[in-house]
Each structure stands twice: as structure tokens, then as C-alpha cells.
Amino acid sequence: MAELANVSVATVSYVLSGRDRPVAAETRQRVLDAARQLGYTPNQAARSLRKRRTQRICLVLSSLGGVPTDERLATDLHEMADARGYSVITLSVYSEARAKAAIDVLRGGIADGALINVVGGHLTHDLLAGLAATGLPMVVMSNESGLEGCDVVRTPETEASAEAVEHLLEQGRRRIAFLAHRHELHRDRPAGRLLGYTTALDRHGVSERIITSGADDRVSAYQTAADLLRSPDRPDAIFAASDRAAISAIWAARDAGLRVPDDVAIIGAGNIDEGLITNPQLSTIGPLRHDYTDVARLLFDRLQAEEALPGREIVRAWTFLRRGSS
């Protein structure tokens, strides 16, 4: 290869290893052209052993499909990783067993860093704190408090949820149902979106709570909403903990011959694009736009830092977006 590019063996090594050595652009291009001509592929395993780095990062999610925000997070992370010479592997954590398995492989050095966005209680505070204590560069998207040694990305879901329910109450709605994720129903006390719901009702002196599961998937949401809307004392509003559930609730209302929002107002959570093409458009809580480059950048800041960085915290703004369904 050096002979074909008319350069020294050392220059070829500098260019193909990515080491920070001054090499003229024209010379670098000749080496890359020669590598392509010869069909050269770098031995990533050997390079990793030499650098004691895997050049991989790990994205840890609750599931591997069906959540539009996770898809955007993965896309932004992949694009930033590509630009920096990293590959991305993904782990799914949907049970306690999967949580422990994920921690074990991360402790075993499968990746140089991790971006973690897992809902529910499977990845407990103790598991995350223990992993951070190993020195693994980590960014955790969570509203849990007390995590040290990593960066934490928070969202003010409780405040935005309370604002949405306040909007319904100000319209005179009093029988407001909450379609929850299963994990929200098994906490010792309300948190996040459920806490926002109960807080708003408390402020207005509304004692009735209509809380049920149904936000985890479209089918469950449709069935739950249909049951609620068939009851003689049906709710006059539904606040769903996910946009997907809220969209299913709109379908259930229309199939029941009810008008949205006249007979039943419906609000979701997440601000996914699909909410803009429902009829009527879906009112929701969430970020104004989905862009996770700032979150991905936190992880690469940690990976490239010469010394361990202190834990940082950023808050991604959420708001109530009133549209036609409420």
C-alpha cells in the first residue's frame, strides 16, 4: 500500500490508524485511495486491543421498536458516532433479568460509554449508581435524583402534565381519566405524568380519580378507552401517558359515535409527528422538537475528556401544546 501511494509505511500507519499526526491532505487522500484500490479493511479488534478502547458506544432502551422518540434518539446518536469513528450497539431492557444482563455486559467492557434511556423500574438507582462508579462514561435520561458520576438529562413531565389537566379542568371537565403505563401504577407513590394528573385534580378539589393502564401499546389503549367510553358514567376527558395511546383513544371515541373534543377531550404525551395528522389534531405535552444532538454530545464530551468530568445535568423543556382534540 505504501508503494502504491508513494509514501512511507509510517505515513500509511498514521492515516489508517487515525492518529493525530500532521499529514498533508493530498498525501492522506493518496493513502485512502490506495486502501480502497487494494480492498483494505482495518482490523478493528486489533486496533481495540492496542488502544484499549472498543470504539463502540452502547444505547440502552426499554424496547427495540415502536417508540418514535427512541428512533430519533438512535438516529442522532448514530450520526454523531459515525462522524467520530464509533459504532453503536443497542441493548433492550424490558425486565429485571434483562437489566442485570445489560449491566453485566457493560461492566465487562463491551463499549466505551453508554447512553441510557429506560423507562420503568428495571434499571434501579442502585444498578445505575454501581455502573457509574466503575468509571464508565454514561449519560442517563431520567428524572430520578441522586445519580453521581454521570450526566443526567431530565424532562419536566410533571409540570407539563399538570398544565394539560388544568386546561381540561378550566373547560369544566370533571371526569378525567388517566391512561397510564404499567410501570407508573406499581410505584410506591405517583411520579412524572401521573403525579401531574393528581396534582392538578387536587388543586381544583376534584377527588375522583379514574386511573387505569393502557398507555403501553395501541391495542391496549383502544380496548381500555372503548371500555371507559361505553360505561354509563363515561369520562368527559382522557389524558393518556403516551401519544400512541391517545391516538387509539380518538379512534375508540369515533367508533363509539362520540365527538372529539365536544363529547370527550383527549390529550397525549410525547408530541410525536403522528399527532399532527389525526382528526382532530392531537393535543399533547412534550418537547417542541425532537433533537437529541445535545444529549449525544454529552456522551462524546465524556469519552474524549482526558480526566473524569463532574456529573452534569440538563433539562429538556416540555410544554402543553393545545390542538383540536381538547
N, C-alpha and C positions, 0 to 999 in steps of 0.2 A: 504493500500500500504506500509506503514511504517513497519507493522508487516511482510508482505511478504518479504520485502527486508532486514529485521532485522536491521533497522536503526531508528533514531528518526524522529518524524514528522517534526522538523526543518530542518533536512538534506534533506528530500524529498522536502520541500519548496525551499531550496537553489538550488537544482539540477534542478527542473522543472521550476523555475522562471528565471533561467539564471543569478541569482545574483552572483556577483564576491566574492565568499567565498571559502576558501580552503577546497576542498572535494577530498579525495583520488580517484584515477582513478577506482580502484576496487569497491569502495563504489558507485561511480557515476553510474557505469555500472549496479550494482545490482538494483539501483533505476529505471534506464531506462528499464531494463528487466522486472521488476515488473509492470511498467506502461504499457508496451506492452502486458503483460500477462492479465492485467485487462482491456485492451482496453481504457486506459485513453487518453483523448484529452483535451489539455489545453483550457480554456475559454479565447479566445483572446480578446473578448470585455471587460471582467472584468479586464484582465491584462492591457489593454489600459487605462481604467479609472484610475487604480491605478498609473500607470506610467505617465499619461497624455501624452502618446505617442501612435500613432496608429500602429507603427511598419510597416508602409506602406510607399512606395515612389511612386511617380507618374511620368510616362513617357508621355510627351505631344508631339504628332506628327501631321503632316499635314493630314495623312490618316492612315488607319489600314491595308494596304496591298499593295503589288506590288512594293515596293521600297526596293531593296536588301540591301542597306546600313542601312536603318531603321531596317530591320530584324536583321542584325548583331549587331547594337546598342542595340536592345532589348535583344538579347541573352546574350551579355556581361553584361548588367545591371542586368538581372535576375540571372545570375550565381553569381555575386558578392553579390546581395541581399540575395540569398539563404544561402550563406556562413556566412552572418551576422544576420540571423534571421529575415529578412524583406520580405514582399511580395510586388509585383509590380502591380499597376493598370495603365491602359493606357487611355488617353483622346485623341480624334481626333478633330483637329481644322482645318476646311476647309471653314469657313465663319466667318463673323463678329459676327454673333449670337453665333456660337459655341465658338469663342474666349472669349466672355463675359461670357458665361456659364462656361467655363473652369476656368476662373479667379475667378468666384463666388464660385465654389466648392473648389478650392484651398484655398481661403480666409476662407472658412468655416471649414477648418481643416481636409479635407478628407485624407491628407497624411502629413508625417513629413518633406518631401522635394520633390523637383521636378527637373527632367532633361527635358529640353525643346528644341526641335528641330523642329521648324515650319518655313517653307519657305513661302514667300509671305508677304503681309502686314496686315494679320488679327490680329496677336498679335502685336499691335503697341508698340512703345517705351514707351508711357505713361502707357499702361496697364502693361507691364513688370516692369517698374520702380515702379509703385504703389504696385505691388505684392512683389517685393524685399523689399520695405520699411516696409512691415509687419514683416520682420524678418524671413520669410520662407527660409530655406536653398535652394538655387537654383543654377543650372548650366544651362547656356543658350548657345546653339550653334548658333552663329550669327556673322555676320560681321558688325552689327550696332555698332555705338560708343555711349559713354555716359551712359552706364548702370553701376550703382553703387550698392553695397550691395550684389553682387552675382559674381559667376565665369563666365567668358566668354571664349568660345572656338572659335577661328577664323580659317579660311582657306584662303590662298592667291589665291582665284579663279581668280581674275582679272589678276594677273601676269601670271598664268599658261595659261589662255585663250589667252592672248596676244602672248605668246610664240607659241602656237599652230597655230594661224593665221599668225604669222611671218613665220613659217615653210611653210605654203601654199603660201604665197607671194614670198618667196625666190625661190619657184619652178616655178614662173611665172604665178601663178593663180591670176586672177584679178576679176572675177565674183564669189565672195564668199558669199554664202547665210548663214544666221544665223537663225536656228530654235529655237525659244525662248519659255520659259514658259510664260503662260498668265500674270502672275504677273510681269514679267520683262518688259512687254510692257506698263504697267499702272503706272510706276514710273514717278516722275517729271523729273528725269534725269537718264541716264544709270548707272548701277552699276553691280558689280560682273562679270559674264561671258559676258554679253552684253557690258559692259564697256571695257573689254579686247579686244573684237572684234573690236569696233570702234577705240580704241586707236591704235591698230596695223595698221588698214587701214589708219588712219591719219598720222602715221609715214612714210608710203610709198606713201603718196599723192594720195591715192585711194579714190575718192569722192563717188563712187556708193555704196549704202547700200541696201542689199536685206535682209530685216528683216521681219520675219513672225512668227506666232505662230505655234505650232506643237509638242513641246517637252514634253507635259504633259502626253501623252499616246501613245501607239504603233500605234493605228489605225489612230489617227490624224496625227502622224508623217509620216506614209506611204502615206496617202492621200495628205498631203502637199508636200512631196518630189516628189511624182508622178506628181503632177501639175507643179511643178517647172521644172522637167526634161523633160516634154512634150512641154514646151514653146520653141519657135524658138530661143530665146536668153537665153537658159538654163544656169544655173551656172556651173562653172567648178570645184567647191568645195562646200561642205556643212559642216558647223560647227554646231553641234546640242548641245543644252544645257543639254542633258541627253544621256547616252549610249543607253537607250532603244529606243530613237528617232533615234539615229544614226544607230542602227541595222535595224530598219524599213526602213531607207533611203537606206541602202545597198540592201535590198530586192526590193525596188522600182526601184533602178538603174538596177539591174539584170533583173527585169521584163520588163524594157524599152529597154533591149538589149544593155545597156551601160556597159563598163568595169570599175571596181573599182580597182586601182585608176586612170587608164590611161585616161578615159573619164571624170570621176568625182571623186575627192578625198573626203573622208568622215572622220570626226573626231567627237568623242563624248565627254562626260564629266561624270566622276564618277568612272571609272576603275572597273566596275563590272566583275565578272568572265565570264559571258556570252560572253563578247567581245573577249575572247581567243578562242572561238570555232566558230566564224563567219568565213566566207570565202570571202575575206581575213580577217585576224585578225584585230580587230578594234583599230585604233589609238585613244588615249583618253587623257584627263587630269584627275588627281585625285591623291589620296594617293597611295604609293607603296603597302601598305597592309591595310586591314580594321581590326583594333583592337581598340576597344573603352574602354579598361580597364582603361586607364589613365583618360578618361572623367568620367567614373563611380566612380573612386576613388576620384575625386574632390568632388563629392556629399557626399560620405560617410565621407570624412575628415570634411566636414561642419556639418554633422549630429552628429559626435562623439566629436566635439570640445566643450570644456567647456565654452568658450567665443566665441563671434561672430568673425569670421575671416574677414580680409580685402578682398576686391574683388581681385581676381587673374585673369590672362589672359594667355592662352596658345595658340600657333599657331601650327596647324597640317599641315605639309608640303604637298603641292601639286606640281606636276610636269607634264610636257608633255611627254607622252610615245608614241614614234613613232613605229607604226607597219605597217602591209601590206596595210591598207585601205588608206594610204596617202603617 
